[in-house]
Amino acid sequence: MAIAADPQALRAFIAVAREGNVSRAATRLHLSQPAVSLQLKALAEATGLQLFTRTPHGLALTRDGAALLPQAEKALAALSDFSQAALSLHNTVRGRLRIGTILDPEFTRLGAFLKELVESAPQIETELRQGMSGEVLAQIGRGELDVGFYLGLPDDSEPKMASTLVGKAPSAMLFEAKVLSHFTYRVLAPAGWGEQVLGRDWKALAALPWIATPPASAHHRLLASVYEPLGLSPRQVALVDQEASMLDLVRSGVGLSLVRDTIAMNEAQARGLVIADRVSLDCRLSFVCLRARRNEPVVASAWAALAQVWR
């Protein structure tokens, strides 16, 4: 025979078993004594068993009642677990997070960031889109990406980022940006170019062949910050959109390029490439989203994960 036990009746049964008294059990359950008695009667009828015997001091469990007590406790515990699991799922952050990535994963700590995000918000699905820094920012502005990494000058302001790269009025598109690190770009030249670049300033270097990048790239913006005030343009011999390709062209003797300082040092030591010793450009790596979306659950989860990785 199938028996359906009411959770309220199970609670009354457990309370009376522990207290040995209907009155104390009723107080514990915040119910009236008649209500507890009715629940005990309903449970006895449902099971077809006598669960208690009367004693001078109250109620005592029968052998059948003692056998059912652990099962009643397990049943209520299972119901509690079910409720907690349902509540947890209700509060779980879920959805798709579109992330704009740049440069190499080691530099942005992308692997550690995704690992932290997966562990802290396992219901979030991630989609990675590799691009140039300015492209990532523009896609965030258009709602095509949710968050992303961005390279900017040390004095970049959000209105400048919005108006020049997204193409909208500064007041209409503001970004929330967290600066992750500051680093330096150096000018790297092919091996054997020491005479052309050592001791030379930006004006002298402009006359040499340069490996150029599209306007959306941080390299383009960094060089523009130097050469536009001088009224100069570097002599471009190639246009590429990836740092790996730029570095390969420098190794091949094609021309100059901006390279992150750590990579430039390694190339100078390992391959004899030449670092211009009088010039450098500071830069910063940031994590960016639209300010209006900063507190959306999926976006907020990304920021929380990032904070753990970039402490």
Steps between C-alpha positions, in 0.01 A plus 500: 500500500618854418517746787517877445622670815422868549817696590308681774397165650861382487612816682236443768605134534869591540428783744281282726755217483774737616295684762292204623214742548240652263495831686875557475499382139222747417700785656805399303305492173305819578173306465206424725483167685189388308676567171796282601268224622313504169825469304610204712161333445524560123849347486392196703204448265719542193751242621252270671739483794488599863784747539470600869379359830383712787708509820449687828741763367368537146558300182765239424589351164387148426740258334346591162520869580869468595571320173330776297660795680835489312314466171281800583811705578662394172184588308488851646873547440449398135218752466725769647778408257253516213386848605858623535594360160200670339587829670860468390398446139266796522787722617765355266641741244458353154532628147761566230800726554666635184861595572723708275860377524823657377869412481612165643308318776795499739524878499131552583489197738209376294529138609500582870209742450287239320585233759387731783182590310411136430551406865308796644218511242480158329170579325657780294599409144795694360568607143845640415565737210858597422559844353688825518456720803293768328279241334424343838401835643280586203323163519434550872352838417272348237388220733673229296730415792426509871850556637851513361863590538625836377838666453514874553731789562558589867288816464213344301164627621170320457343781291798491265470124470130529428504782249800398293456125492128439528389798296238632741478803720700462823191544716318218319754223550709482815721209598591345830872417490723323750872552444674164532863587432737764367779408261725651234530468124847523346603557139658182369721496188653217296842364587780720371295822516681637803647796314157606370310482831737531797504856634219603264190692604144462367559747218802312370324164530203626293719497188575129535270226364219408744265205526165673542173384654131591440344793694321261738831368628668635813830531308337744258360715782828495690703616202237760411534647850866566422505591132182702457622781731824505298311517173674183381398159371727196519605352165278192469622200300250239619160489670423209736246438775669242723798539731642162399510612134657833594773326696569259215542791257746669733699179523500483120650849472193676358479790746429635848212411728368571845546194722423439866812554710530142626476360146744761369757405764466131418538565127808715556666231709395200292518637144708815518213733408560861595298706749489877443650636822363855507127440455223303664124522548307419814176307468241339724287189480139540612185292530198682359121484479220748455441682826125456463548119495753473782251353750330253266546155660708344222721808461537541877609135525773568245627797699500297822702223333742754354553659841612163640756454222633859492527563875 
